Amino acid sequence: MCGTNDKRVNPEQADKIANKLKEIKYNYELKKLETDHFFSEYRTELNEIVIEWFDKRLKK
């Protein structure tokens, strides 16, 4: 996940990582939200996304 208005971490870093993961055919998902480093406008959504991610990957 990355905030497209992040002033601490350049959002292009997420694209670089995603490209490398794609190169090695790693199963990943990149989510971009139009927000800052702290996901200030998306706190509830951020929590839901993280919980859903863990639920999918930890339940087997």
Phi and psi in degrees as a GROMACS rama.xvg file:
@    title "Ramachandran Plot"
@    xaxis  label "Phi"
@    yaxis  label "Psi"
@TYPE xy
-149.026  151.018  CYS-2
-93.9542  124.057  GLY-3
-70.4434  -14.3636  THR-4
-108.241  22.4609  ASN-5
-67.5524  125.625  ASP-6
-96.2822  -11.7583  LYS-7
-91.8288  -40.0475  ARG-8
-124.772  122.818  VAL-9
-61.4941  122.14  ASN-10
-57.6777  -20.7635  PRO-11
-64.8671  -22.1191  GLU-12
-61.3751  -37.7512  GLN-13
-63.5794  -38.9544  ALA-14
-65.535  -39.9509  ASP-15
-63.1392  -43.8627  LYS-16
-64.4099  -44.4259  ILE-17
-59.5303  -40.9593  ALA-18
-63.8571  -40.3375  ASN-19
-65.3815  -42.0447  LYS-20
-63.6927  -38.3447  LEU-21
-64.0706  -40.4526  LYS-22
-57.9381  -38.8497  GLU-23
-93.7461  11.1251  ILE-24
57.9022  39.197  LYS-25
-84.3181  138.241  TYR-26
-77.7557  109.341  ASN-27
-141.358  168.485  TYR-28
-141.849  127.294  GLU-29
-105.779  124.027  LEU-30
-113.218  130.16  LYS-31
-116.749  130.365  LYS-32
-121.757  140.511  LEU-33
-78.6166  82.6958  GLU-34
-157.057  -178.01  THR-35
-90.6947  -170.636  ASP-36
-59.6567  -31.7705  HIS-37
-95.8125  3.1854  PHE-38
54.0384  40.3931  PHE-39
-52.7486  -42.7755  SER-40
-84.142  -4.79576  GLU-41
-129.267  30.6898  TYR-42
-56.6851  -49.4678  ARG-43
-63.9009  -46.7155  THR-44
-62.4697  -41.0078  GLU-45
-58.3153  -47.9126  LEU-46
-60.4204  -41.9925  ASN-47
-64.7266  -41.8287  GLU-48
-64.2103  -44.3955  ILE-49
-65.4492  -44.8224  VAL-50
-63.2857  -43.4263  ILE-51
-61.2739  -41.4858  GLU-52
-60.4778  -47.9897  TRP-53
-63.8817  -42.5324  PHE-54
-58.1194  -42.8219  ASP-55
-65.2296  -39.62  LYS-56
-95.0631  -18.0147  ARG-57
-97.8381  -18.4747  LEU-58
-93.8454  113.889  LYS-59
